[in-house]
Amino acid sequence: MATTQSAPQRPPSGLVWRQLDHWRARWRRTWRGSAITNFVLPVLYLLAMGVGLGSYVDDGGATQSLGGVDYLEFLAPGLLATSVMQNAVGASTWPVMGSIKWDKTYFAMIATPLRVRDIL
């Protein structure tokens, strides 16, 4: 009876570090855009809606419908929550879509004997 021996499986930890280095190098090139979309745009929205629109809402005596709270104080927690959720979804889905659609990174990986769980 013949026995076959398979090559020992390497742990994927080395591959994880290579991917981490790749994404870190990418982030170093694009951090300015991330800073603008994750911080500057929500602050501008807060200023426009909270201060600009809030001045009309607060002057009209509508603060009673908000429980006596200024419109800016009413808007800020909701804006913070939506900003965090939007950034989390964008940070977790955009790299995958970009690697599939534009960079073609996953096409090269799929052409190898890797399994899907090895890639992701």
Biopython code that builds the backbone (N, CA, C, O; Angstrom):
import numpy as np
from Bio.PDB.StructureBuilder import StructureBuilder

atoms = [
    (1, "MET", "N", (0.844, -1.158, 0.000)),
    (1, "MET", "CA", (0.000, 0.000, 0.000)),
    (1, "MET", "C", (0.901, 1.237, 0.000)),
    (1, "MET", "O", (1.820, 1.353, 0.811)),
    (2, "ALA", "N", (0.623, 2.148, -0.915)),
    (2, "ALA", "CA", (1.431, 3.363, -1.041)),
    (2, "ALA", "C", (0.802, 4.478, -0.218)),
    (2, "ALA", "O", (-0.418, 4.636, -0.177)),
    (3, "THR", "N", (1.635, 5.217, 0.411)),
    (3, "THR", "CA", (1.155, 6.372, 1.172)),
    (3, "THR", "C", (1.667, 7.638, 0.507)),
    (3, "THR", "O", (2.780, 7.685, -0.017)),
    (4, "THR", "N", (0.856, 8.626, 0.541)),
    (4, "THR", "CA", (1.274, 9.921, -0.010)),
    (4, "THR", "C", (1.442, 10.895, 1.133)),
    (4, "THR", "O", (0.656, 10.928, 2.080)),
    (5, "GLN", "N", (2.462, 11.663, 1.017)),
    (5, "GLN", "CA", (2.708, 12.679, 2.033)),
    (5, "GLN", "C", (2.481, 14.043, 1.403)),
    (5, "GLN", "O", (2.953, 14.332, 0.304)),
    (6, "SER", "N", (1.764, 14.850, 2.113)),
    (6, "SER", "CA", (1.543, 16.208, 1.616)),
    (6, "SER", "C", (2.554, 17.140, 2.271)),
    (6, "SER", "O", (3.071, 16.874, 3.357)),
    (7, "ALA", "N", (2.810, 18.217, 1.588)),
    (7, "ALA", "CA", (3.744, 19.205, 2.130)),
    (7, "ALA", "C", (3.138, 19.828, 3.377)),
    (7, "ALA", "O", (1.926, 20.039, 3.437)),
    (8, "PRO", "N", (3.959, 20.122, 4.366)),
    (8, "PRO", "CA", (3.413, 20.731, 5.585)),
    (8, "PRO", "C", (2.824, 22.109, 5.273)),
    (8, "PRO", "O", (3.378, 22.878, 4.488)),
    (9, "GLN", "N", (1.707, 22.392, 5.899)),
    (9, "GLN", "CA", (1.030, 23.670, 5.701)),
    (9, "GLN", "C", (1.730, 24.758, 6.500)),
    (9, "GLN", "O", (2.014, 24.591, 7.686)),
    (10, "ARG", "N", (2.005, 25.877, 5.832)),
    (10, "ARG", "CA", (2.581, 27.013, 6.540)),
    (10, "ARG", "C", (1.467, 27.818, 7.195)),
    (10, "ARG", "O", (0.389, 27.962, 6.618)),
    (11, "PRO", "N", (1.707, 28.332, 8.366)),
    (11, "PRO", "CA", (0.685, 29.199, 8.957)),
    (11, "PRO", "C", (0.588, 30.489, 8.142)),
    (11, "PRO", "O", (1.595, 30.967, 7.621)),
    (12, "PRO", "N", (-0.609, 31.054, 8.030)),
    (12, "PRO", "CA", (-0.779, 32.238, 7.187)),
    (12, "PRO", "C", (-0.283, 33.529, 7.824)),
    (12, "PRO", "O", (-0.538, 34.607, 7.286)),
    (13, "SER", "N", (0.414, 33.456, 8.946)),
    (13, "SER", "CA", (0.813, 34.688, 9.632)),
    (13, "SER", "C", (1.762, 35.535, 8.792)),
    (13, "SER", "O", (1.677, 36.762, 8.838)),
    (14, "GLY", "N", (2.652, 34.929, 8.035)),
    (14, "GLY", "CA", (3.550, 35.706, 7.186)),
    (14, "GLY", "C", (2.801, 36.452, 6.100)),
    (14, "GLY", "O", (3.157, 37.577, 5.749)),
    (15, "LEU", "N", (1.761, 35.821, 5.567)),
    (15, "LEU", "CA", (0.949, 36.462, 4.540)),
    (15, "LEU", "C", (0.155, 37.627, 5.109)),
    (15, "LEU", "O", (-0.061, 38.630, 4.429)),
    (16, "VAL", "N", (-0.270, 37.496, 6.336)),
    (16, "VAL", "CA", (-1.012, 38.579, 6.982)),
    (16, "VAL", "C", (-0.124, 39.810, 7.113)),
    (16, "VAL", "O", (-0.579, 40.930, 6.880)),
    (17, "TRP", "N", (1.134, 39.612, 7.483)),
    (17, "TRP", "CA", (2.036, 40.757, 7.636)),
    (17, "TRP", "C", (2.312, 41.428, 6.302)),
    (17, "TRP", "O", (2.458, 42.648, 6.239)),
    (18, "ARG", "N", (2.385, 40.635, 5.225)),
    (18, "ARG", "CA", (2.592, 41.223, 3.898)),
    (18, "ARG", "C", (1.399, 42.078, 3.501)),
    (18, "ARG", "O", (1.568, 43.170, 2.959)),
    (19, "GLN", "N", (0.197, 41.586, 3.766)),
    (19, "GLN", "CA", (-0.999, 42.370, 3.461)),
    (19, "GLN", "C", (-1.054, 43.628, 4.322)),
    (19, "GLN", "O", (-1.428, 44.697, 3.842)),
    (20, "LEU", "N", (-0.682, 43.501, 5.588)),
    (20, "LEU", "CA", (-0.677, 44.658, 6.476)),
    (20, "LEU", "C", (0.291, 45.724, 5.973)),
    (20, "LEU", "O", (-0.035, 46.911, 5.988)),
    (21, "ASP", "N", (1.471, 45.315, 5.531)),
    (21, "ASP", "CA", (2.427, 46.275, 4.972)),
    (21, "ASP", "C", (1.878, 46.940, 3.720)),
    (21, "ASP", "O", (2.080, 48.137, 3.516)),
    (22, "HIS", "N", (1.190, 46.182, 2.883)),
    (22, "HIS", "CA", (0.595, 46.736, 1.667)),
    (22, "HIS", "C", (-0.438, 47.807, 2.001)),
    (22, "HIS", "O", (-0.410, 48.899, 1.433)),
    (23, "TRP", "N", (-1.348, 47.496, 2.919)),
    (23, "TRP", "CA", (-2.401, 48.458, 3.253)),
    (23, "TRP", "C", (-1.840, 49.658, 4.010)),
    (23, "TRP", "O", (-2.357, 50.768, 3.883)),
    (24, "ARG", "N", (-0.791, 49.443, 4.791)),
    (24, "ARG", "CA", (-0.165, 50.570, 5.486)),
    (24, "ARG", "C", (0.495, 51.516, 4.485)),
    (24, "ARG", "O", (0.391, 52.734, 4.634)),
    (25, "ALA", "N", (1.170, 50.981, 3.473)),
    (25, "ALA", "CA", (1.783, 51.818, 2.433)),
    (25, "ALA", "C", (0.715, 52.567, 1.644)),
    (25, "ALA", "O", (0.911, 53.726, 1.278)),
    (26, "ARG", "N", (-0.405, 51.916, 1.384)),
    (26, "ARG", "CA", (-1.507, 52.586, 0.685)),
    (26, "ARG", "C", (-2.088, 53.706, 1.522)),
    (26, "ARG", "O", (-2.394, 54.781, 1.007)),
    (27, "TRP", "N", (-2.240, 53.456, 2.811)),
    (27, "TRP", "CA", (-2.816, 54.472, 3.685)),
    (27, "TRP", "C", (-1.894, 55.683, 3.771)),
    (27, "TRP", "O", (-2.374, 56.815, 3.832)),
    (28, "ARG", "N", (-0.576, 55.467, 3.778)),
    (28, "ARG", "CA", (0.359, 56.586, 3.837)),
    (28, "ARG", "C", (0.201, 57.518, 2.641)),
    (28, "ARG", "O", (0.431, 58.722, 2.755)),
    (29, "ARG", "N", (-0.189, 56.965, 1.500)),
    (29, "ARG", "CA", (-0.374, 57.793, 0.310)),
    (29, "ARG", "C", (-1.715, 58.504, 0.299)),
    (29, "ARG", "O", (-1.842, 59.550, -0.337)),
    (30, "THR", "N", (-2.714, 57.973, 0.979)),
    (30, "THR", "CA", (-4.070, 58.512, 0.851)),
    (30, "THR", "C", (-4.643, 59.067, 2.151)),
    (30, "THR", "O", (-5.851, 59.292, 2.224)),
    (31, "TRP", "N", (-3.842, 59.292, 3.164)),
    (31, "TRP", "CA", (-4.380, 59.692, 4.461)),
    (31, "TRP", "C", (-4.999, 61.084, 4.418)),
    (31, "TRP", "O", (-5.911, 61.373, 5.193)),
    (32, "ARG", "N", (-4.525, 61.944, 3.534)),
    (32, "ARG", "CA", (-5.082, 63.298, 3.476)),
    (32, "ARG", "C", (-6.550, 63.266, 3.046)),
    (32, "ARG", "O", (-7.391, 63.962, 3.615)),
    (33, "GLY", "N", (-6.839, 62.458, 2.046)),
    (33, "GLY", "CA", (-8.229, 62.322, 1.611)),
    (33, "GLY", "C", (-9.104, 61.724, 2.693)),
    (33, "GLY", "O", (-10.263, 62.112, 2.847)),
    (34, "SER", "N", (-8.557, 60.782, 3.443)),
    (34, "SER", "CA", (-9.312, 60.188, 4.547)),
    (34, "SER", "C", (-9.570, 61.209, 5.641)),
    (34, "SER", "O", (-10.655, 61.238, 6.222)),
    (35, "ALA", "N", (-8.586, 62.042, 5.922)),
    (35, "ALA", "CA", (-8.761, 63.059, 6.961)),
    (35, "ALA", "C", (-9.843, 64.055, 6.564)),
    (35, "ALA", "O", (-10.637, 64.488, 7.399)),
    (36, "ILE", "N", (-9.870, 64.413, 5.292)),
    (36, "ILE", "CA", (-10.880, 65.372, 4.837)),
    (36, "ILE", "C", (-12.270, 64.756, 4.911)),
    (36, "ILE", "O", (-13.192, 65.373, 5.444)),
    (37, "THR", "N", (-12.430, 63.556, 4.386)),
    (37, "THR", "CA", (-13.768, 62.965, 4.377)),
    (37, "THR", "C", (-14.225, 62.516, 5.759)),
    (37, "THR", "O", (-15.426, 62.515, 6.031)),
    (38, "ASN", "N", (-13.313, 62.140, 6.632)),
    (38, "ASN", "CA", (-13.709, 61.641, 7.949)),
    (38, "ASN", "C", (-13.832, 62.721, 9.007)),
    (38, "ASN", "O", (-14.527, 62.521, 10.003)),
    (39, "PHE", "N", (-13.179, 63.858, 8.821)),
    (39, "PHE", "CA", (-13.216, 64.888, 9.859)),
    (39, "PHE", "C", (-13.727, 66.229, 9.338)),
    (39, "PHE", "O", (-14.649, 66.805, 9.913)),
    (40, "VAL", "N", (-13.143, 66.720, 8.270)),
    (40, "VAL", "CA", (-13.465, 68.072, 7.803)),
    (40, "VAL", "C", (-14.900, 68.157, 7.287)),
    (40, "VAL", "O", (-15.615, 69.097, 7.632)),
    (41, "LEU", "N", (-15.335, 67.207, 6.476)),
    (41, "LEU", "CA", (-16.688, 67.273, 5.926)),
    (41, "LEU", "C", (-17.782, 67.189, 6.997)),
    (41, "LEU", "O", (-18.741, 67.957, 6.919)),
    (42, "PRO", "N", (-17.691, 66.298, 7.992)),
    (42, "PRO", "CA", (-18.711, 66.336, 9.049)),
    (42, "PRO", "C", (-18.708, 67.641, 9.853)),
    (42, "PRO", "O", (-19.763, 68.111, 10.279)),
    (43, "VAL", "N", (-17.523, 68.224, 10.059)),
    (43, "VAL", "CA", (-17.470, 69.505, 10.778)),
    (43, "VAL", "C", (-18.134, 70.598, 9.946)),
    (43, "VAL", "O", (-18.880, 71.415, 10.485)),
    (44, "LEU", "N", (-17.871, 70.620, 8.644)),
    (44, "LEU", "CA", (-18.525, 71.607, 7.780)),
    (44, "LEU", "C", (-20.035, 71.402, 7.756)),
    (44, "LEU", "O", (-20.790, 72.374, 7.768)),
    (45, "TYR", "N", (-20.480, 70.161, 7.722)),
    (45, "TYR", "CA", (-21.911, 69.870, 7.750)),
    (45, "TYR", "C", (-22.519, 70.328, 9.075)),
    (45, "TYR", "O", (-23.613, 70.891, 9.102)),
    (46, "LEU", "N", (-21.806, 70.084, 10.165)),
    (46, "LEU", "CA", (-22.292, 70.520, 11.475)),
    (46, "LEU", "C", (-22.401, 72.034, 11.534)),
    (46, "LEU", "O", (-23.369, 72.569, 12.075)),
    (47, "LEU", "N", (-21.417, 72.724, 10.981)),
    (47, "LEU", "CA", (-21.483, 74.185, 10.963)),
    (47, "LEU", "C", (-22.631, 74.679, 10.092)),
    (47, "LEU", "O", (-23.366, 75.583, 10.489)),
    (48, "ALA", "N", (-22.790, 74.094, 8.911)),
    (48, "ALA", "CA", (-23.850, 74.541, 8.008)),
    (48, "ALA", "C", (-25.231, 74.257, 8.581)),
    (48, "ALA", "O", (-26.087, 75.141, 8.612)),
    (49, "MET", "N", (-25.448, 73.043, 9.028)),
    (49, "MET", "CA", (-26.776, 72.672, 9.517)),
    (49, "MET", "C", (-27.008, 73.135, 10.956)),
    (49, "MET", "O", (-28.081, 73.639, 11.285)),
    (50, "GLY", "N", (-26.001, 72.962, 11.806)),
    (50, "GLY", "CA", (-26.182, 73.295, 13.213)),
    (50, "GLY", "C", (-26.189, 74.780, 13.485)),
    (50, "GLY", "O", (-27.021, 75.276, 14.245)),
    (51, "VAL", "N", (-25.255, 75.496, 12.862)),
    (51, "VAL", "CA", (-25.173, 76.940, 13.104)),
    (51, "VAL", "C", (-26.055, 77.696, 12.116)),
    (51, "VAL", "O", (-26.832, 78.564, 12.512)),
    (52, "GLY", "N", (-25.933, 77.364, 10.820)),
    (52, "GLY", "CA", (-26.706, 78.081, 9.800)),
    (52, "GLY", "C", (-28.193, 77.848, 9.929)),
    (52, "GLY", "O", (-28.949, 78.794, 10.150)),
    (53, "LEU", "N", (-28.625, 76.620, 9.798)),
    (53, "LEU", "CA", (-30.042, 76.288, 9.912)),
    (53, "LEU", "C", (-30.514, 76.424, 11.358)),
    (53, "LEU", "O", (-31.662, 76.788, 11.611)),
    (54, "GLY", "N", (-29.632, 76.132, 12.293)),
    (54, "GLY", "CA", (-29.995, 76.241, 13.704)),
    (54, "GLY", "C", (-30.361, 77.649, 14.126)),
    (54, "GLY", "O", (-31.182, 77.839, 15.023)),
    (55, "SER", "N", (-29.751, 78.649, 13.478)),
    (55, "SER", "CA", (-30.105, 80.036, 13.823)),
    (55, "SER", "C", (-31.551, 80.331, 13.441)),
    (55, "SER", "O", (-32.225, 81.086, 14.142)),
    (56, "TYR", "N", (-32.040, 79.758, 12.353)),
    (56, "TYR", "CA", (-33.447, 79.943, 11.972)),
    (56, "TYR", "C", (-34.373, 79.171, 12.897)),
    (56, "TYR", "O", (-35.435, 79.670, 13.269)),
    (57, "VAL", "N", (-33.983, 77.967, 13.269)),
    (57, "VAL", "CA", (-34.830, 77.145, 14.131)),
    (57, "VAL", "C", (-34.903, 77.742, 15.530)),
    (57, "VAL", "O", (-35.980, 77.806, 16.122)),
    (58, "ASP", "N", (-33.762, 78.180, 16.062)),
    (58, "ASP", "CA", (-33.747, 78.732, 17.417)),
    (58, "ASP", "C", (-34.453, 80.080, 17.489)),
    (58, "ASP", "O", (-35.084, 80.385, 18.501)),
    (59, "ASP", "N", (-34.361, 80.899, 16.433)),
    (59, "ASP", "CA", (-35.019, 82.205, 16.442)),
    (59, "ASP", "C", (-36.526, 82.085, 16.319)),
    (59, "ASP", "O", (-37.253, 82.946, 16.813)),
    (60, "GLY", "N", (-37.003, 81.049, 15.680)),
    (60, "GLY", "CA", (-38.440, 80.884, 15.480)),
    (60, "GLY", "C", (-39.151, 80.354, 16.710)),
    (60, "GLY", "O", (-40.368, 80.170, 16.668)),
    (61, "GLY", "N", (-38.459, 80.107, 17.785)),
    (61, "GLY", "CA", (-39.081, 79.601, 18.999)),
    (61, "GLY", "C", (-39.406, 78.116, 18.935)),
    (61, "GLY", "O", (-40.202, 77.612, 19.727)),
    (62, "ALA", "N", (-38.784, 77.418, 17.986)),
    (62, "ALA", "CA", (-39.071, 75.988, 17.835)),
    (62, "ALA", "C", (-38.269, 75.134, 18.807)),
    (62, "ALA", "O", (-38.373, 73.908, 18.784)),
    (63, "THR", "N", (-37.475, 75.765, 19.657)),
    (63, "THR", "CA", (-36.687, 74.967, 20.594)),
    (63, "THR", "C", (-37.574, 74.253, 21.602)),
    (63, "THR", "O", (-37.142, 73.285, 22.228)),
    (64, "GLN", "N", (-38.806, 74.718, 21.765)),
    (64, "GLN", "CA", (-39.717, 74.012, 22.667)),
    (64, "GLN", "C", (-40.046, 72.626, 22.125)),
    (64, "GLN", "O", (-40.255, 71.686, 22.892)),
    (65, "SER", "N", (-40.090, 72.503, 20.794)),
    (65, "SER", "CA", (-40.364, 71.184, 20.220)),
    (65, "SER", "C", (-39.154, 70.262, 20.349)),
    (65, "SER", "O", (-39.289, 69.044, 20.228)),
    (66, "LEU", "N", (-37.975, 70.830, 20.592)),
    (66, "LEU", "CA", (-36.766, 70.039, 20.805)),
    (66, "LEU", "C", (-36.489, 69.832, 22.288)),
    (66, "LEU", "O", (-35.402, 69.388, 22.657)),
    (67, "GLY", "N", (-37.429, 70.137, 23.115)),
    (67, "GLY", "CA", (-37.263, 69.964, 24.550)),
    (67, "GLY", "C", (-36.422, 71.065, 25.177)),
    (67, "GLY", "O", (-35.800, 70.845, 26.217)),
    (68, "GLY", "N", (-36.390, 72.237, 24.571)),
    (68, "GLY", "CA", (-35.623, 73.353, 25.106)),
    (68, "GLY", "C", (-34.137, 73.286, 24.810)),
    (68, "GLY", "O", (-33.366, 74.077, 25.353)),
    (69, "VAL", "N", (-33.720, 72.362, 23.964)),
    (69, "VAL", "CA", (-32.309, 72.184, 23.621)),
    (69, "VAL", "C", (-32.014, 72.967, 22.347)),
    (69, "VAL", "O", (-32.837, 73.003, 21.433)),
    (70, "ASP", "N", (-30.841, 73.595, 22.285)),
    (70, "ASP", "CA", (-30.437, 74.269, 21.051)),
    (70, "ASP", "C", (-30.363, 73.263, 19.915)),
    (70, "ASP", "O", (-30.097, 72.080, 20.126)),
    (71, "TYR", "N", (-30.604, 73.760, 18.698)),
    (71, "TYR", "CA", (-30.598, 72.871, 17.536)),
    (71, "TYR", "C", (-29.223, 72.254, 17.303)),
    (71, "TYR", "O", (-29.129, 71.096, 16.894)),
    (72, "LEU", "N", (-28.159, 73.010, 17.556)),
    (72, "LEU", "CA", (-26.801, 72.485, 17.391)),
    (72, "LEU", "C", (-26.550, 71.326, 18.359)),
    (72, "LEU", "O", (-25.956, 70.319, 17.974)),
    (73, "GLU", "N", (-26.992, 71.461, 19.594)),
    (73, "GLU", "CA", (-26.841, 70.382, 20.575)),
    (73, "GLU", "C", (-27.721, 69.180, 20.233)),
    (73, "GLU", "O", (-27.384, 68.042, 20.560)),
    (74, "PHE", "N", (-28.843, 69.440, 19.576)),
    (74, "PHE", "CA", (-29.732, 68.370, 19.145)),
    (74, "PHE", "C", (-29.139, 67.607, 17.963)),
    (74, "PHE", "O", (-29.289, 66.388, 17.873)),
    (75, "LEU", "N", (-28.469, 68.315, 17.061)),
    (75, "LEU", "CA", (-27.956, 67.729, 15.830)),
    (75, "LEU", "C", (-26.628, 66.998, 16.019)),
    (75, "LEU", "O", (-26.393, 65.988, 15.355)),
    (76, "ALA", "N", (-25.761, 67.474, 16.900)),
    (76, "ALA", "CA", (-24.393, 66.953, 17.023)),
    (76, "ALA", "C", (-24.319, 65.455, 17.342)),
    (76, "ALA", "O", (-23.543, 64.765, 16.681)),
    (77, "PRO", "N", (-25.067, 64.901, 18.301)),
    (77, "PRO", "CA", (-24.944, 63.456, 18.573)),
    (77, "PRO", "C", (-25.371, 62.582, 17.393)),
    (77, "PRO", "O", (-24.740, 61.565, 17.108)),
    (78, "GLY", "N", (-26.431, 62.980, 16.719)),
    (78, "GLY", "CA", (-26.872, 62.216, 15.552)),
    (78, "GLY", "C", (-25.860, 62.276, 14.425)),
    (78, "GLY", "O", (-25.616, 61.278, 13.748)),
    (79, "LEU", "N", (-25.272, 63.442, 14.224)),
    (79, "LEU", "CA", (-24.251, 63.587, 13.192)),
    (79, "LEU", "C", (-23.017, 62.764, 13.538)),
    (79, "LEU", "O", (-22.405, 62.164, 12.654)),
    (80, "LEU", "N", (-22.651, 62.730, 14.800)),
    (80, "LEU", "CA", (-21.515, 61.917, 15.227)),
    (80, "LEU", "C", (-21.776, 60.429, 14.968)),
    (80, "LEU", "O", (-20.902, 59.719, 14.469)),
    (81, "ALA", "N", (-22.971, 59.967, 15.306)),
    (81, "ALA", "CA", (-23.306, 58.554, 15.106)),
    (81, "ALA", "C", (-23.320, 58.191, 13.622)),
    (81, "ALA", "O", (-22.771, 57.159, 13.238)),
    (82, "THR", "N", (-23.939, 59.020, 12.786)),
    (82, "THR", "CA", (-23.981, 58.702, 11.357)),
    (82, "THR", "C", (-22.601, 58.789, 10.733)),
    (82, "THR", "O", (-22.278, 58.013, 9.833)),
    (83, "SER", "N", (-21.794, 59.709, 11.192)),
    (83, "SER", "CA", (-20.433, 59.841, 10.673)),
    (83, "SER", "C", (-19.605, 58.608, 11.002)),
    (83, "SER", "O", (-18.872, 58.105, 10.151)),
    (84, "VAL", "N", (-19.716, 58.128, 12.216)),
    (84, "VAL", "CA", (-18.970, 56.936, 12.628)),
    (84, "VAL", "C", (-19.429, 55.714, 11.838)),
    (84, "VAL", "O", (-18.602, 54.924, 11.384)),
    (85, "MET", "N", (-20.737, 55.554, 11.671)),
    (85, "MET", "CA", (-21.238, 54.401, 10.914)),
    (85, "MET", "C", (-20.817, 54.477, 9.450)),
    (85, "MET", "O", (-20.416, 53.469, 8.868)),
    (86, "GLN", "N", (-20.906, 55.659, 8.853)),
    (86, "GLN", "CA", (-20.517, 55.818, 7.460)),
    (86, "GLN", "C", (-19.031, 55.537, 7.263)),
    (86, "GLN", "O", (-18.645, 54.870, 6.303)),
    (87, "ASN", "N", (-18.212, 56.034, 8.153)),
    (87, "ASN", "CA", (-16.772, 55.807, 8.038)),
    (87, "ASN", "C", (-16.414, 54.340, 8.250)),
    (87, "ASN", "O", (-15.523, 53.819, 7.580)),
    (88, "ALA", "N", (-17.093, 53.676, 9.166)),
    (88, "ALA", "CA", (-16.813, 52.256, 9.405)),
    (88, "ALA", "C", (-17.192, 51.407, 8.196)),
    (88, "ALA", "O", (-16.441, 50.516, 7.802)),
    (89, "VAL", "N", (-18.341, 51.677, 7.615)),
    (89, "VAL", "CA", (-18.760, 50.922, 6.431)),
    (89, "VAL", "C", (-17.828, 51.211, 5.265)),
    (89, "VAL", "O", (-17.430, 50.295, 4.545)),
    (90, "GLY", "N", (-17.478, 52.472, 5.074)),
    (90, "GLY", "CA", (-16.571, 52.828, 3.983)),
    (90, "GLY", "C", (-15.195, 52.216, 4.148)),
    (90, "GLY", "O", (-14.601, 51.745, 3.178)),
    (91, "ALA", "N", (-14.686, 52.220, 5.363)),
    (91, "ALA", "CA", (-13.350, 51.667, 5.608)),
    (91, "ALA", "C", (-13.320, 50.152, 5.469)),
    (91, "ALA", "O", (-12.275, 49.582, 5.154)),
    (92, "SER", "N", (-14.442, 49.499, 5.698)),
    (92, "SER", "CA", (-14.442, 48.041, 5.600)),
    (92, "SER", "C", (-14.833, 47.534, 4.217)),
    (92, "SER", "O", (-14.451, 46.421, 3.855)),
    (93, "THR", "N", (-15.574, 48.301, 3.437)),
    (93, "THR", "CA", (-16.005, 47.809, 2.129)),
    (93, "THR", "C", (-15.224, 48.394, 0.966)),
    (93, "THR", "O", (-15.028, 47.714, -0.041)),
    (94, "TRP", "N", (-14.782, 49.614, 1.076)),
    (94, "TRP", "CA", (-14.109, 50.263, -0.049)),
    (94, "TRP", "C", (-12.819, 49.563, -0.465)),
    (94, "TRP", "O", (-12.616, 49.383, -1.666)),
    (95, "PRO", "N", (-11.939, 49.159, 0.437)),
    (95, "PRO", "CA", (-10.723, 48.464, -0.006)),
    (95, "PRO", "C", (-11.011, 47.158, -0.744)),
    (95, "PRO", "O", (-10.299, 46.807, -1.685)),
    (96, "VAL", "N", (-12.041, 46.446, -0.326)),
    (96, "VAL", "CA", (-12.366, 45.193, -0.999)),
    (96, "VAL", "C", (-12.881, 45.477, -2.407)),
    (96, "VAL", "O", (-12.454, 44.833, -3.365)),
    (97, "MET", "N", (-13.803, 46.445, -2.537)),
    (97, "MET", "CA", (-14.324, 46.765, -3.858)),
    (97, "MET", "C", (-13.231, 47.325, -4.763)),
    (97, "MET", "O", (-13.169, 46.980, -5.943)),
    (98, "GLY", "N", (-12.375, 48.180, -4.223)),
    (98, "GLY", "CA", (-11.284, 48.732, -5.015)),
    (98, "GLY", "C", (-10.304, 47.670, -5.472)),
    (98, "GLY", "O", (-9.787, 47.733, -6.588)),
    (99, "SER", "N", (-10.049, 46.698, -4.619)),
    (99, "SER", "CA", (-9.132, 45.617, -4.992)),
    (99, "SER", "C", (-9.741, 44.699, -6.045)),
    (99, "SER", "O", (-9.017, 44.112, -6.849)),
    (100, "ILE", "N", (-11.049, 44.571, -6.045)),
    (100, "ILE", "CA", (-11.710, 43.748, -7.056)),
    (100, "ILE", "C", (-11.857, 44.521, -8.365)),
    (100, "ILE", "O", (-11.526, 44.007, -9.433)),
    (101, "LYS", "N", (-12.353, 45.751, -8.281)),
    (101, "LYS", "CA", (-12.753, 46.482, -9.482)),
    (101, "LYS", "C", (-11.602, 47.175, -10.192)),
    (101, "LYS", "O", (-11.496, 47.081, -11.414)),
    (102, "TRP", "N", (-10.737, 47.868, -9.461)),
    (102, "TRP", "CA", (-9.726, 48.699, -10.108)),
    (102, "TRP", "C", (-8.320, 48.118, -10.014)),
    (102, "TRP", "O", (-7.591, 48.113, -11.005)),
    (103, "ASP", "N", (-7.934, 47.636, -8.854)),
    (103, "ASP", "CA", (-6.559, 47.157, -8.676)),
    (103, "ASP", "C", (-6.354, 45.737, -9.185)),
    (103, "ASP", "O", (-5.226, 45.336, -9.474)),
    (104, "LYS", "N", (-7.423, 44.986, -9.294)),
    (104, "LYS", "CA", (-7.373, 43.588, -9.742)),
    (104, "LYS", "C", (-6.490, 42.720, -8.838)),
    (104, "LYS", "O", (-5.927, 41.725, -9.293)),
    (105, "THR", "N", (-6.369, 43.089, -7.581)),
    (105, "THR", "CA", (-5.551, 42.329, -6.636)),
    (105, "THR", "C", (-6.122, 40.939, -6.404)),
    (105, "THR", "O", (-5.381, 39.956, -6.385)),
    (106, "TYR", "N", (-7.426, 40.855, -6.229)),
    (106, "TYR", "CA", (-8.033, 39.563, -5.933)),
    (106, "TYR", "C", (-8.030, 38.635, -7.139)),
    (106, "TYR", "O", (-8.012, 37.416, -6.968)),
    (107, "PHE", "N", (-8.048, 39.182, -8.363)),
    (107, "PHE", "CA", (-7.985, 38.324, -9.547)),
    (107, "PHE", "C", (-6.677, 37.553, -9.570)),
    (107, "PHE", "O", (-6.656, 36.367, -9.901)),
    (108, "ALA", "N", (-5.592, 38.216, -9.223)),
    (108, "ALA", "CA", (-4.298, 37.529, -9.181)),
    (108, "ALA", "C", (-4.278, 36.486, -8.075)),
    (108, "ALA", "O", (-3.716, 35.406, -8.253)),
    (109, "MET", "N", (-4.880, 36.794, -6.943)),
    (109, "MET", "CA", (-4.902, 35.838, -5.839)),
    (109, "MET", "C", (-5.787, 34.638, -6.154)),
    (109, "MET", "O", (-5.468, 33.510, -5.777)),
    (110, "ILE", "N", (-6.899, 34.881, -6.844)),
    (110, "ILE", "CA", (-7.813, 33.786, -7.161)),
    (110, "ILE", "C", (-7.196, 32.843, -8.190)),
    (110, "ILE", "O", (-7.560, 31.668, -8.241)),
    (111, "ALA", "N", (-6.275, 33.333, -9.004)),
    (111, "ALA", "CA", (-5.616, 32.489, -10.006)),
    (111, "ALA", "C", (-4.639, 31.499, -9.372)),
    (111, "ALA", "O", (-4.143, 30.601, -10.053)),
    (112, "THR", "N", (-4.363, 31.651, -8.105)),
    (112, "THR", "CA", (-3.468, 30.744, -7.389)),
    (112, "THR", "C", (-4.304, 29.699, -6.653)),
    (112, "THR", "O", (-5.531, 29.796, -6.646)),
    (113, "PRO", "N", (-3.672, 28.709, -6.039)),
    (113, "PRO", "CA", (-4.459, 27.699, -5.319)),
    (113, "PRO", "C", (-4.990, 28.168, -3.958)),
    (113, "PRO", "O", (-5.361, 27.333, -3.133)),
    (114, "LEU", "N", (-5.035, 29.456, -3.711)),
    (114, "LEU", "CA", (-5.549, 29.948, -2.434)),
    (114, "LEU", "C", (-7.054, 29.747, -2.349)),
    (114, "LEU", "O", (-7.760, 29.782, -3.357)),
    (115, "ARG", "N", (-7.528, 29.537, -1.134)),
    (115, "ARG", "CA", (-8.962, 29.481, -0.902)),
    (115, "ARG", "C", (-9.449, 30.888, -0.587)),
    (115, "ARG", "O", (-8.647, 31.782, -0.316)),
    (116, "VAL", "N", (-10.753, 31.082, -0.624)),
    (116, "VAL", "CA", (-11.325, 32.403, -0.355)),
    (116, "VAL", "C", (-10.974, 32.862, 1.050)),
    (116, "VAL", "O", (-10.658, 34.034, 1.250)),
    (117, "ARG", "N", (-11.023, 31.971, 2.019)),
    (117, "ARG", "CA", (-10.700, 32.380, 3.394)),
    (117, "ARG", "C", (-9.226, 32.740, 3.546)),
    (117, "ARG", "O", (-8.878, 33.518, 4.434)),
    (118, "ASP", "N", (-8.344, 32.189, 2.696)),
    (118, "ASP", "CA", (-6.937, 32.582, 2.725)),
    (118, "ASP", "C", (-6.759, 33.998, 2.195)),
    (118, "ASP", "O", (-5.888, 34.735, 2.658)),
    (119, "ILE", "N", (-7.579, 34.375, 1.229)),
    (119, "ILE", "CA", (-7.472, 35.700, 0.616)),
    (119, "ILE", "C", (-8.039, 36.761, 1.536)),
    (119, "ILE", "O", (-7.409, 37.795, 1.759)),
    (120, "LEU", "N", (-9.225, 36.512, 2.075)),
    (120, "LEU", "CA", (-9.864, 37.507, 2.915)),
    (120, "LEU", "C", (-9.497, 37.280, 4.350)),
    (120, "LEU", "O", (-9.941, 38.023, 5.226)),
]
sb = StructureBuilder()
sb.init_structure("model")
sb.init_model(0)
sb.init_chain("A")
sb.init_seg("    ")
for serial, (resi, resn, name, xyz) in enumerate(atoms, 1):
    if name == "N":
        sb.init_residue(resn, " ", resi, " ")
    sb.init_atom(name, np.array(xyz, "f"), 0.0, 1.0, " ", f" {name:<3s}", serial, name[0])
structure = sb.get_structure()
